[in-house]
Amino acid sequence: MSEVTRSLLQRWGASFRRGADFDSWGQLVEAIDEYQILARHLQKEAQAQHNNSEFTEERKKTIGKIATCLELRSAALQSTQSQEEFKLEDLKKLEPILKNILTYNKEFPSDVQPVPLRRILAPGEEENLEFEEDEEEGGAGAGSPDSFPARVHGTLLPRLLSEPGMTPLTIRIEKIGLKDAGQCIDPYITVSVKDLNGIDLTPVQDTPVASRKEDTYVHFNVDIELQKDVEKLTKAAAIFFEFEHCKPKKRFTSTKCFAFMEMDEIKAGPIVIRLYKKPTDFKRKKLQLLTKKPLYLHLHQTLHKE
């Protein structure tokens, strides 16, 4: 087992135990958050198209099934129905499977199927993209359409019920400025809240595919409901926005650039924030601007005083 894989499995195991501990202690909000965050990471690994030979297709399928079970348990904690729910004892049976994913070869204990995070279309499929050239940096055809098919609906979450005196935050993603905006295929933005160590503090959310492209802008016009009240975020936290786009001939999505907003920038009204080169630096230590041109991520913040 490589050190990278060992470290990954350790992080997954720690997250799984945190969620189960919160669950058993009756801290349901924290358990739901932990389950959803881990499910998201497992789903991404299950559909990843990398060259990690340690995660075979069969192992990826098992990882995807564990993600499904985490989602089922999360849904059960939010449900008022007591029948047919996915129980904590059922979930705990999966911890040794996740820990020993590289050697596990028995029948999966729950009758579930992995649910894909999103479907990446390959060229030639029925819903084929209307682009013939490979989408490299600045390499897509000039005939790209100005609107997008609604294939990716996003994973946006509703506003949380807030405690008295707390302040929920809604961030409207209006548009992003890019010199090659018209060449981006099926773009969307992944929104996450991280501490200084890059650890998720809230569930990760994806916007739907952008609504349109115009000149040097990709337009979204969607609202992100932050899944923690402003007062509950640590001062060192930051809200990250990763601009993702599809490379259909390579059959994966890629991060083109990212932006982030720190806690002292949370103020009602419009804000523009700078764009940085990939890979996403969640620890904010080695930042490089994407361009010197006046191109930014345009947001609008609404603070809801309860």
N, C-alpha and C positions, 0 to 999 in steps of 0.2 A: 504494500500500500504506500503510495506516495505521501509526502508530508502535506501537500496541498489537500489531498483527499482526506487524510487523517484530521487535519484542522477543520475541514468542512463538516465532517461527521461529528466532531466534538461540539461545534457550534449548534448544529441541528439538535443534538442530544440535549444540550443545555437549555435550548429554547423549548423543546418538548417537555422537559421536566418542570420548567418554570410555569408553563401553561397548565400542566396537570396539577401542580401544587396550588396554584391560584384556584383552580377548579375545585379541588378537594377542600380548600379553606373557605369556599363560598364567595371568593372575590371574583364574581362573574364577569364584570367589565374587563378586568385585567386579563382573565383567562381568555375571553373572546379576542382581545387585542393580540395576545401572544399566539393563539391558534391561527388567526388570520394572517399574521406576519409570516409565521413558519410555513403555512400552506402556500403562500405566495412564492416564497423562496423554493420550495419543493417543486411547485408547478413549473417554475422557470427552468430548473435543472432537468425536469422530466422532458421538456421539449427542446432543450438546448441542442445545437448542432455543432458542438465542439469535438475535439479529437481526444477527449479523455476516455481511453480504452477501458478504464476500470468500470465505467458506467455503461454496461451493455444495454441494448434495447429492452431486454427483459427486466433488468434492474431499474431502468427508467420507468417502466410500466409500474413496478412495485412502488417506486417513489411517488408516482402520480396517484396511486391508490391511497397511500398514506395521506397525501394532501387532501384527497376527497373526504377521507374520514375526519380530518381536522375540521374541514368545512361543515361536515354533518354535525359534529359535536358543537361547533360554534353556533350553528343554526338551532340545535336543540336547546342551548342555554338561553336563546332569545325567544323561544317558542312558549306559548301558554298551554300547549297540548302536552299531555303526559304519555300518550301512547306512541308506539313506533319510533321513539327517539333513540338517538345514538348515545349510549351510556358511557360514563367515564371508565368503568371497568373494561368495556370493549376497546376503548382507546388505549388504555394502558398496555394491552396485549401487543400493541404495535411498537412500543419502545425498543424491545430487543431486536425487532426486525430492522428498524432504522439504524440501530447501532451496528448491526452485523449485515448490512445491506450487501456487502461484497461477497458474502458466503451463504446468504439465505437462499434456500432452494426448495422450501416447502410450499404447500398451498396457502394462499393468503386467507387469514381467518375471517374476513368480512366479504360479503358478496357485493363489491362495489367496482366501479370502473373509473380510471383516471379521467378527470375533466380537463381538457386543454385550456391553458390560460388564454390563448388566442390562436386562431388558425392562420398559419402562414401559407399563402397560396404559392404553388409552384407553377412555372410557366407551362401552358398547355392544358391546365385544368379548366373545368367548366366555367368557373368564374374568373377567367384569365384576366390579368391586368392588361391595360391597353398600351403598354410600353414594350417596345421591341428591343431596345438597347439596354445593356447592363447599367445599373445605377451606381456609378462611381462618383467621386467628388467632381461635380460639374460635368458628368458624363451622360445624363439622361437626354432624351430627345427633346427638341424644341416644341414638338407638337403635344406636350403633356396637357391633359384637360385641366380646366380651372376649378372643377369640383370633384368630389370624391364619392365613390359608392359607399353606402352605409354598411360595410362589412364588419367593422370593429365598433362595437357599441360602448366600449369602455367599462370601467369597474368603479364608477363614482358612487360614493356612499351618501346617504341622507344626513342632514344635520342632526347632531346628537341632542338629546334632551339635556338642557343645561341646569346646573344647580343655581339657586338664587345667589345673586352677586357675582356670578361668573360671566365671562365674555366669550361667546362663540365667535369664530372668525370665518367669513366667506371670502374666498379669493376668486375673482373672476379673471380667467386667462383670456385676454382679448386677442392678442396676436404676437407673433415673433418675427423679427426682421432678419432675413438671411439673403445674401447676395444671389444664391441659387435657389430661392424659395420655390420657383416653378418646377424644379426638377426633383423635388422630394416626393417619394411614393408612399401613399397611405401614412402620413405623419400623425403622430399623437404625442402627448406629453405625459410622462410618469412623474407623479408628485409624491414626495416622501418627506418625513420630518426625522432628522437625525440628531444625535448628540455628537460631541466632539470626537468620539471614537467610531462614528459611523454606524451606530446602532439605531435601529428603527424605534421611534417613540410612538408612532401611530401606524395603522394599516396603510400600506402603499395603495395609491389610486392611479388608474390610467384614465385619461380623457378619451372620448370617442375620437375617431379619425377626424382631422381638421375639416371644417365646413367648406373652405375655399382657399384658393391661392390668388394673390393679386400683386403684380409687380414684385417687390422684394419682401412681401409679407405672406405668412401663412396665418390664416384667421381661424380661431377656435370659438371664442365667445361662449365659454362654458364656466359654470361655477363649481369650485372645489370647496366642500365643507370640511374644514379642519376637524379631525376626530378627537381633539382635546381642546378644552377651553384655554385661552391665552394665559391665564394665571397659572395653569398647571404645567406650562412648558418651562424648561430650565433656561437660564439666561444664555447658556452657551449653545443652545439648540439652533438649528437652521432649517428652513423649508427649501427643499431642492426641487428643481424642475428639469427633467431630462428630456431633451427633444429626440424622439425615436423615429426612424423611418425604415421602410421595407426595402430589402435587396432581394427581389424575387428569384433571380437566377442563382443566387447563392443560398436562397431558402432560409434566410434569417433576418431578424430586425437588428438594427445597429443604432447606437447612440451617436448622434452627430455633434451635439454640444450640450452644455448644461448651464444653469443659472441657479443662484440661491439667494435667499433673503434671510437676514439675521433678525433676532428678536427686536432690536432697536429700530428696525425698519417697519415694524407693524404699526401702521397708522391708517386711519380711515382716508379713503380717497385713492386717486391714481398714483402709480409708481412705475418707473421703468428700471430694469436691472440688467446688468451687463452679462454677456455671454462668454463662456469659457470653453477652451478646447477639451475634448475627451482625452483620457478616460475620466469619469466623474470622480472628483477628489472630495469624498465626503468629510475628510478630516481637515480640509481647507488649508493645506500646507504648501502645495506646489501648484499654484493657480497660474494659468496662462490664458490671456484674453484670446478669444476666437478671431477677432478682427479689430483694427483701429478705426474702422468705419462706424458711423453713428447708427448701429443696428442693435436693438435691445429686445428683451421680453417685456411686453406691455401688460400690466396687471391693474386691477382695481380691487381695493380691500373694503370690506364692510364689517364693522364691529357691531355685534348685536348685544346691547346692554340688556341683561335680563332683570 
